[in-house]
Amino acid sequence: MRIVVIGAGGIGAPYGASLAKAGAEVTFVARGAHLAAIRENGLRIEGDRGDTHIRPAEATDEIASIGAADFVLFCVKLWDVEGVGRQLRAIVGPRTTVVPLQNGIDATERLIPILGQEAVMGGVAFVTGTITAPGVVRQTGSYQRMTFGELDGRLSERGERLRDLCEGAGFEGVLSPDIKVPIWEKFILLVPLSGLHALTRVPLGTWRDDPDLLGLYEDSLRETVAVGRAEGVRLPPDSVDKGLATMRSMPPHHTTSMGNDLLRGNRLELPWFAGKVVELGRLHGIPTPVNGFIHAALKPYINGPPV
Protein backbone atom coordinates (compact mmCIF):
# COMPACT_ATOMS: atom_id res chain seq x y z
CA MET A 1 0.00 0.00 0.00
CA ARG A 2 1.60 3.24 -1.14
CA ILE A 3 0.75 6.34 0.88
CA VAL A 4 1.92 9.87 0.18
CA VAL A 5 1.78 12.47 2.95
CA ILE A 6 1.74 16.00 1.55
CA GLY A 7 3.00 18.19 4.39
CA ALA A 8 5.06 16.48 7.10
CA GLY A 9 4.03 18.86 9.88
CA GLY A 10 1.85 18.63 12.96
CA ILE A 11 -0.93 16.72 11.18
CA GLY A 12 0.77 14.74 8.44
CA ALA A 13 3.83 13.59 10.37
CA PRO A 14 2.05 11.70 13.21
CA TYR A 15 -0.28 9.93 10.79
CA GLY A 16 2.48 9.10 8.32
CA ALA A 17 4.88 7.90 11.00
CA SER A 18 2.25 5.60 12.51
CA LEU A 19 1.44 4.13 9.10
CA ALA A 20 5.12 3.68 8.20
CA LYS A 21 5.89 2.03 11.52
CA ALA A 22 3.08 -0.45 10.81
CA GLY A 23 4.68 -1.40 7.49
CA ALA A 24 3.05 0.85 4.89
CA GLU A 25 5.22 2.38 2.17
CA VAL A 26 5.01 6.07 3.07
CA THR A 27 6.48 8.98 1.12
CA PHE A 28 6.65 12.36 2.85
CA VAL A 29 6.57 15.63 0.94
CA ALA A 30 8.28 18.42 2.87
CA ARG A 31 10.69 21.27 2.17
CA GLY A 32 13.68 23.19 3.44
CA ALA A 33 15.55 22.23 6.58
CA HIS A 34 12.75 19.88 7.68
CA LEU A 35 13.10 17.85 4.49
CA ALA A 36 16.90 17.81 4.75
CA ALA A 37 16.73 16.51 8.33
CA ILE A 38 14.21 13.79 7.44
CA ARG A 39 16.43 12.62 4.60
CA GLU A 40 19.54 12.55 6.77
CA ASN A 41 18.23 11.40 10.15
CA GLY A 42 14.67 10.18 9.58
CA LEU A 43 11.50 11.57 11.15
CA ARG A 44 11.01 11.63 14.90
CA ILE A 45 7.62 12.02 16.62
CA GLU A 46 7.76 12.87 20.32
CA GLY A 47 4.84 13.10 22.74
CA ASP A 48 2.41 11.41 25.07
CA ARG A 49 1.83 8.50 22.67
CA GLY A 50 5.51 7.65 22.97
CA ASP A 51 8.47 8.50 20.79
CA THR A 52 8.61 7.11 17.27
CA HIS A 53 11.57 7.26 14.91
CA ILE A 54 11.18 6.16 11.30
CA ARG A 55 13.17 6.32 8.12
CA PRO A 56 10.54 6.83 5.44
CA ALA A 57 10.57 5.04 2.10
CA GLU A 58 11.09 8.43 0.49
CA ALA A 59 11.17 12.12 1.40
CA THR A 60 11.04 14.71 -1.34
CA ASP A 61 9.92 18.19 -2.34
CA GLU A 62 9.14 17.15 -5.91
CA ILE A 63 5.66 15.65 -6.07
CA ALA A 64 5.96 14.80 -9.76
CA SER A 65 8.84 12.41 -9.03
CA ILE A 66 6.82 10.15 -6.72
CA GLY A 67 4.65 8.15 -9.08
CA ALA A 68 1.09 6.92 -8.56
CA ALA A 69 -0.16 6.54 -4.98
CA ASP A 70 -2.97 4.55 -3.40
CA PHE A 71 -3.80 7.19 -0.76
CA VAL A 72 -2.69 10.81 -0.52
CA LEU A 73 -3.06 12.48 2.89
CA PHE A 74 -3.28 16.13 1.93
CA CYS A 75 -2.09 18.21 4.89
CA VAL A 76 -0.98 21.56 3.44
CA LYS A 77 -2.10 24.96 4.73
CA LEU A 78 -5.39 26.22 3.33
CA TRP A 79 -3.76 28.92 1.20
CA ASP A 80 -1.78 26.21 -0.66
CA VAL A 81 -4.73 23.97 -1.59
CA GLU A 82 -5.06 24.93 -5.27
CA GLY A 83 -1.34 25.37 -5.96
CA VAL A 84 -0.28 22.05 -4.45
CA GLY A 85 -3.48 20.41 -5.67
CA ARG A 86 -2.44 21.05 -9.28
CA GLN A 87 0.88 19.32 -8.59
CA LEU A 88 -1.02 16.22 -7.42
CA ARG A 89 -2.20 15.53 -10.96
CA ALA A 90 1.17 13.85 -11.55
CA ILE A 91 0.54 11.17 -8.90
CA VAL A 92 -3.24 10.74 -9.04
CA GLY A 93 -4.15 7.67 -11.05
CA PRO A 94 -7.51 5.91 -11.51
CA ARG A 95 -7.15 4.12 -8.14
CA THR A 96 -5.74 7.05 -6.14
CA THR A 97 -7.72 8.55 -3.27
CA VAL A 98 -6.90 12.03 -1.97
CA VAL A 99 -8.01 12.77 1.59
CA PRO A 100 -7.76 16.47 2.52
CA LEU A 101 -7.20 16.89 6.26
CA GLN A 102 -7.23 20.68 6.57
CA ASN A 103 -9.19 22.42 9.29
CA GLY A 104 -11.53 24.38 7.03
CA ILE A 105 -14.73 23.21 5.37
CA ASP A 106 -14.07 23.68 1.65
CA ALA A 107 -10.82 21.88 0.73
CA THR A 108 -12.77 19.12 -1.03
CA GLU A 109 -14.73 21.66 -3.06
CA ARG A 110 -11.48 23.33 -4.12
CA LEU A 111 -9.74 20.07 -5.06
CA ILE A 112 -12.54 18.45 -7.07
CA PRO A 113 -12.30 20.86 -10.06
CA ILE A 114 -8.56 20.09 -10.20
CA LEU A 115 -8.49 16.32 -9.58
CA GLY A 116 -12.02 15.16 -10.36
CA GLN A 117 -14.90 14.04 -8.16
CA GLU A 118 -13.84 10.40 -7.90
CA ALA A 119 -10.33 11.16 -6.66
CA VAL A 120 -11.40 13.03 -3.52
CA MET A 121 -12.90 11.91 -0.20
CA GLY A 122 -13.76 14.16 2.73
CA GLY A 123 -11.53 13.95 5.78
CA VAL A 124 -11.04 15.32 9.29
CA ALA A 125 -7.84 15.19 11.32
CA PHE A 126 -7.97 14.69 15.06
CA VAL A 127 -4.32 15.04 16.01
CA THR A 128 -2.23 17.97 17.15
CA GLY A 129 1.48 18.51 16.71
CA THR A 130 4.16 21.12 16.03
CA ILE A 131 7.52 21.00 14.28
CA THR A 132 9.94 21.72 17.15
CA ALA A 133 13.14 21.21 15.15
CA PRO A 134 13.97 20.07 11.62
CA GLY A 135 12.94 16.43 11.41
CA VAL A 136 11.19 16.48 14.80
CA VAL A 137 7.46 16.86 15.51
CA ARG A 138 6.07 17.18 19.02
CA GLN A 139 2.61 15.60 19.27
CA THR A 140 0.35 17.20 21.87
CA GLY A 141 -1.73 14.74 23.86
CA SER A 142 -2.28 11.06 23.17
CA TYR A 143 -5.41 11.41 21.04
CA GLN A 144 -5.09 10.42 17.37
CA ARG A 145 -7.99 9.69 15.06
CA MET A 146 -8.82 10.18 11.40
CA THR A 147 -12.41 10.48 10.16
CA PHE A 148 -13.19 10.25 6.45
CA GLY A 149 -16.02 9.44 4.08
CA GLU A 150 -17.41 9.70 0.59
CA LEU A 151 -19.02 13.02 -0.23
CA ASP A 152 -22.17 11.23 -1.45
CA GLY A 153 -22.49 9.14 1.73
CA ARG A 154 -21.49 5.78 0.23
CA LEU A 155 -19.67 3.38 2.55
CA SER A 156 -17.07 2.53 -0.07
CA GLU A 157 -14.47 -0.21 -0.33
CA ARG A 158 -11.66 2.36 -0.39
CA GLY A 159 -13.03 3.90 2.78
CA GLU A 160 -12.96 0.50 4.44
CA ARG A 161 -9.37 -0.01 3.26
CA LEU A 162 -8.30 3.31 4.75
CA ARG A 163 -10.08 2.50 8.01
CA ASP A 164 -8.23 -0.82 8.18
CA LEU A 165 -4.91 0.93 7.50
CA CYS A 166 -5.51 3.35 10.37
CA GLU A 167 -6.56 0.64 12.79
CA GLY A 168 -3.57 -1.49 11.80
CA ALA A 169 -1.31 1.48 12.52
CA GLY A 170 -2.61 1.85 16.07
CA PHE A 171 -5.00 4.78 15.78
CA GLU A 172 -8.73 5.07 15.22
CA GLY A 173 -10.08 5.32 11.70
CA VAL A 174 -13.74 6.29 11.36
CA LEU A 175 -15.64 5.81 8.10
CA SER A 176 -18.46 8.36 8.25
CA PRO A 177 -21.74 8.04 6.30
CA ASP A 178 -22.13 11.85 6.40
CA ILE A 179 -18.64 13.36 6.36
CA LYS A 180 -19.91 16.95 6.28
CA VAL A 181 -21.09 16.61 9.89
CA PRO A 182 -17.68 15.83 11.46
CA ILE A 183 -16.01 18.38 9.17
CA TRP A 184 -18.39 21.05 10.47
CA GLU A 185 -18.28 19.83 14.07
CA LYS A 186 -14.55 20.47 14.09
CA PHE A 187 -14.98 23.77 12.23
CA ILE A 188 -17.51 25.19 14.70
CA LEU A 189 -15.02 24.54 17.49
CA LEU A 190 -11.94 25.85 15.70
CA VAL A 191 -13.43 29.11 14.44
CA PRO A 192 -13.96 30.63 17.91
CA LEU A 193 -10.89 28.94 19.44
CA SER A 194 -8.54 30.20 16.72
CA GLY A 195 -10.15 33.64 16.72
CA LEU A 196 -9.84 34.14 20.49
CA HIS A 197 -6.29 32.78 20.59
CA ALA A 198 -5.16 35.04 17.75
CA LEU A 199 -6.88 38.09 19.25
CA THR A 200 -5.61 37.60 22.81
CA ARG A 201 -2.25 35.95 21.99
CA VAL A 202 -2.57 33.84 25.16
CA PRO A 203 -3.42 30.15 25.76
CA LEU A 204 -6.95 28.94 26.39
CA GLY A 205 -6.64 28.79 30.18
CA THR A 206 -5.84 32.50 30.36
CA TRP A 207 -9.02 33.69 28.65
CA ARG A 208 -11.78 31.10 29.14
CA ASP A 209 -12.62 32.18 32.70
CA ASP A 210 -13.04 35.81 31.64
CA PRO A 211 -16.81 36.36 31.16
CA ASP A 212 -16.32 38.93 28.40
CA LEU A 213 -14.01 36.71 26.34
CA LEU A 214 -16.09 33.62 27.05
CA GLY A 215 -19.09 35.54 25.74
CA LEU A 216 -17.24 36.25 22.49
CA TYR A 217 -16.38 32.57 22.19
CA GLU A 218 -19.99 31.49 22.67
CA ASP A 219 -21.37 34.08 20.25
CA SER A 220 -18.83 33.09 17.58
CA LEU A 221 -19.76 29.45 18.15
CA ARG A 222 -23.50 30.15 17.82
CA GLU A 223 -22.99 32.11 14.60
CA THR A 224 -20.93 29.29 13.10
CA VAL A 225 -23.53 26.66 14.01
CA ALA A 226 -26.26 28.84 12.47
CA VAL A 227 -24.51 29.17 9.11
CA GLY A 228 -23.71 25.45 9.11
CA ARG A 229 -27.38 24.60 9.51
CA ALA A 230 -28.26 27.10 6.79
CA GLU A 231 -25.80 25.22 4.55
CA GLY A 232 -27.87 22.09 5.11
CA VAL A 233 -25.40 20.33 7.41
CA ARG A 234 -27.21 18.01 9.83
CA LEU A 235 -25.56 19.31 12.99
CA PRO A 236 -26.91 17.85 16.26
CA PRO A 237 -29.34 20.01 18.29
CA ASP A 238 -26.81 20.24 21.13
CA SER A 239 -23.92 21.46 18.95
CA VAL A 240 -23.46 24.70 20.90
CA ASP A 241 -23.48 22.93 24.27
CA LYS A 242 -21.02 20.34 22.96
CA GLY A 243 -18.75 23.10 21.65
CA LEU A 244 -18.73 24.78 25.04
CA ALA A 245 -18.14 21.50 26.88
CA THR A 246 -15.27 20.51 24.58
CA MET A 247 -13.60 23.88 25.05
CA ARG A 248 -13.89 23.58 28.84
CA SER A 249 -12.37 20.08 28.75
CA MET A 250 -9.24 21.21 26.94
CA PRO A 251 -5.97 21.71 28.85
CA PRO A 252 -5.21 25.30 29.89
CA HIS A 253 -2.07 25.42 27.76
CA HIS A 254 -4.04 24.69 24.55
CA THR A 255 -3.25 26.96 21.60
CA THR A 256 -4.27 26.94 17.93
CA SER A 257 -2.31 26.77 14.70
CA MET A 258 -3.68 30.12 13.52
CA GLY A 259 -2.75 31.86 16.76
CA ASN A 260 0.70 30.30 16.62
CA ASP A 261 1.08 31.39 13.00
CA LEU A 262 0.30 34.96 14.03
CA LEU A 263 2.84 34.86 16.87
CA ARG A 264 5.49 33.52 14.47
CA GLY A 265 4.78 36.15 11.84
CA ASN A 266 3.34 33.66 9.34
CA ARG A 267 0.33 33.96 7.07
CA LEU A 268 -3.08 33.27 8.61
CA GLU A 269 -5.85 30.89 7.53
CA LEU A 270 -8.33 33.57 8.65
CA PRO A 271 -10.25 33.80 5.32
CA TRP A 272 -11.23 30.13 5.68
CA PHE A 273 -12.17 30.42 9.37
CA ALA A 274 -14.01 33.52 10.64
CA GLY A 275 -13.93 34.94 7.11
CA LYS A 276 -15.78 31.91 5.78
CA VAL A 277 -18.47 32.25 8.47
CA VAL A 278 -18.97 35.89 7.48
CA GLU A 279 -19.15 34.95 3.79
CA LEU A 280 -21.76 32.24 4.38
CA GLY A 281 -23.68 34.46 6.77
CA ARG A 282 -24.07 37.06 4.05
CA LEU A 283 -25.12 34.37 1.57
CA HIS A 284 -27.89 33.11 3.86
CA GLY A 285 -28.88 36.41 5.48
CA ILE A 286 -27.59 35.40 8.93
CA PRO A 287 -25.92 38.10 11.07
CA THR A 288 -22.37 37.19 12.13
CA PRO A 289 -21.19 40.28 14.07
CA VAL A 290 -18.65 38.54 16.32
CA ASN A 291 -16.99 36.61 13.52
CA GLY A 292 -17.11 39.80 11.48
CA PHE A 293 -15.21 41.57 14.27
CA ILE A 294 -12.66 38.73 14.54
CA HIS A 295 -12.11 38.79 10.79
CA ALA A 296 -11.80 42.58 10.62
CA ALA A 297 -9.47 42.84 13.63
CA LEU A 298 -7.08 40.17 12.35
CA LYS A 299 -7.30 41.09 8.67
CA PRO A 300 -4.11 43.22 8.70
CA TYR A 301 -2.15 40.08 9.67
CA ILE A 302 -3.46 37.73 6.96
CA ASN A 303 -0.24 37.93 4.94
CA GLY A 304 2.06 38.24 7.94
CA PRO A 305 2.99 41.24 10.10
CA PRO A 306 1.74 44.57 8.70
CA VAL A 307 4.47 46.67 7.14
PEBELHU-V410699 format. One record per pair of residues at least 4 apart in sequence whose ideal C-beta (glycine too) atoms are under 7 Angstrom apart, sorted by the first residue. I is the first residue (numbers start at 0). J is the second residue. Records with the same first field share a line. If there is no record, write none. Layout:
I->J ; J
This chain:
0->23 ; 24 ; 69 ; 164
1->24 ; 68 ; 69
2->18 ; 23 ; 24 ; 25 ; 68 ; 69 ; 70 ; 72
3->26 ; 28 ; 65 ; 68 ; 71 ; 90
4->11 ; 14 ; 15 ; 25 ; 27 ; 28 ; 72 ; 74
5->11 ; 28 ; 71 ; 72 ; 73 ; 74 ; 75 ; 83
6->11 ; 28 ; 74 ; 75
7->11 ; 12 ; 15 ; 27 ; 28 ; 29 ; 33 ; 37 ; 42
8->12 ; 74 ; 130 ; 136
9->127 ; 128 ; 129 ; 130 ; 136
10->14 ; 74 ; 100 ; 124 ; 126 ; 128
11->15 ; 72 ; 74
12->16 ; 42 ; 44 ; 128 ; 136
13->17 ; 44 ; 126 ; 128 ; 136 ; 138 ; 143
14->18 ; 72 ; 126 ; 145
15->19 ; 25 ; 27 ; 72
16->20 ; 42 ; 44 ; 51 ; 53
17->21 ; 168 ; 169 ; 170
18->23 ; 25 ; 164 ; 168
19->23 ; 25 ; 53 ; 55
20->51 ; 53
21->167 ; 168 ; 169
23->164
24->56
25->55 ; 56
26->55 ; 56 ; 57 ; 59 ; 65
27->37 ; 42 ; 55 ; 58
28->59 ; 60 ; 62
29->33 ; 34 ; 37 ; 58 ; 60
30->34 ; 60
32->36 ; 133
33->37 ; 130 ; 133 ; 134
34->38 ; 58 ; 60
35->39 ; 133
36->40 ; 133 ; 134
37->41 ; 42 ; 55 ; 58 ; 134
38->58
40->134
41->52 ; 53 ; 54
42->53 ; 55 ; 134
43->50 ; 52 ; 134 ; 135
44->50 ; 51 ; 136 ; 138
45->50 ; 135 ; 137 ; 138
46->137 ; 138 ; 139
47->140 ; 141
48->138 ; 141 ; 143
59->64 ; 65
62->86 ; 87 ; 89 ; 90
63->86 ; 89
65->90
66->90
67->90 ; 92 ; 95
68->90 ; 95
69->94 ; 95
70->96 ; 98 ; 161
71->87 ; 90 ; 95 ; 97 ; 98
72->98 ; 100
73->97 ; 98 ; 99 ; 100
74->100
75->79 ; 80 ; 83
76->268
77->101 ; 103 ; 106 ; 268 ; 271
78->266 ; 268
79->83
80->84 ; 106 ; 109 ; 110
81->85 ; 109 ; 113
83->87
84->109 ; 110 ; 113 ; 114
85->113
87->91 ; 97 ; 114
88->114
90->95
91->95 ; 97 ; 114 ; 118
95->118
96->118 ; 120 ; 157
97->110 ; 114 ; 118 ; 119
98->120 ; 122 ; 147
99->106 ; 107 ; 110 ; 122
100->122 ; 124
101->106
102->185 ; 189
103->186 ; 268 ; 271 ; 272 ; 275
104->182 ; 183 ; 186 ; 275
105->109 ; 271
106->110
107->111 ; 119 ; 121 ; 150
110->114 ; 119
111->115 ; 116 ; 119
114->118 ; 119
120->147 ; 148 ; 149 ; 158
121->147 ; 148 ; 150 ; 178 ; 179 ; 182
122->145 ; 146 ; 147
123->146 ; 181 ; 182 ; 185
124->145
125->142 ; 143 ; 144 ; 145 ; 146
126->138 ; 143
127->138 ; 139 ; 140
128->136 ; 137 ; 138 ; 139
129->136 ; 137
130->135 ; 136
131->135 ; 136 ; 137
143->170
144->170 ; 171 ; 173
145->165 ; 172
146->173 ; 175 ; 181
147->158 ; 161 ; 174 ; 175 ; 178
148->158 ; 174 ; 175 ; 176 ; 178
149->153 ; 155 ; 158
150->178
152->176 ; 177
154->158 ; 174 ; 176
156->160
157->161
158->162 ; 174
159->163 ; 174
160->164
161->165 ; 172
162->166 ; 172 ; 174
163->167
164->168 ; 172
165->170 ; 171 ; 172
166->172
175->181
177->233
178->182
179->183 ; 232
180->184 ; 232 ; 233 ; 234
181->185
182->186
183->187 ; 227 ; 232 ; 234
185->189
186->190 ; 223
187->220 ; 223 ; 224 ; 227 ; 238 ; 242
188->192 ; 242 ; 245
189->193 ; 255 ; 272
190->194 ; 219 ; 223 ; 272 ; 273 ; 276 ; 290
191->195 ; 216 ; 219 ; 220
192->196 ; 246 ; 255
193->197 ; 255 ; 257 ; 258 ; 272
194->198 ; 219 ; 272 ; 273 ; 293
195->199 ; 206 ; 212 ; 215 ; 216
196->254 ; 255 ; 258
197->257 ; 258 ; 261 ; 297
198->293 ; 296 ; 297
199->206 ; 212
200->258 ; 262
201->205 ; 206
202->251 ; 252 ; 253 ; 254
203->207 ; 249 ; 251 ; 253
204->251 ; 252
206->212
207->213 ; 246
209->213
210->214
211->215
212->216
213->217
214->218
215->219 ; 289
216->220 ; 246
217->221 ; 243
218->222 ; 289
219->223 ; 289 ; 290 ; 293
220->224 ; 239 ; 242
221->225 ; 239
222->226 ; 276 ; 280 ; 287 ; 289 ; 290
223->227 ; 276 ; 290
224->228 ; 234 ; 238 ; 239
225->229 ; 285
226->230 ; 276 ; 279 ; 280 ; 283 ; 285 ; 287
227->232 ; 234
228->232 ; 234
229->283 ; 285
230->279
234->238
237->241
238->242
239->243
240->244
241->245
242->246
243->247
244->248
245->249
249->253
254->258 ; 259
255->259
256->260
257->261 ; 267 ; 268 ; 269 ; 272
258->262
259->263
260->265 ; 266 ; 267
261->267 ; 300
264->303 ; 304
265->303
266->301 ; 302 ; 303
267->297 ; 300 ; 301
268->272
269->273 ; 274 ; 294 ; 297 ; 301
270->274 ; 275 ; 301
271->275
273->277 ; 290 ; 293 ; 294
274->278 ; 294
275->279
276->280 ; 287 ; 290
277->281 ; 287 ; 290 ; 291 ; 294
278->282
279->283
280->285 ; 286 ; 287
287->291
288->292
289->293
290->294
291->295
292->296
293->297
294->298
299->305
300->304 ; 305
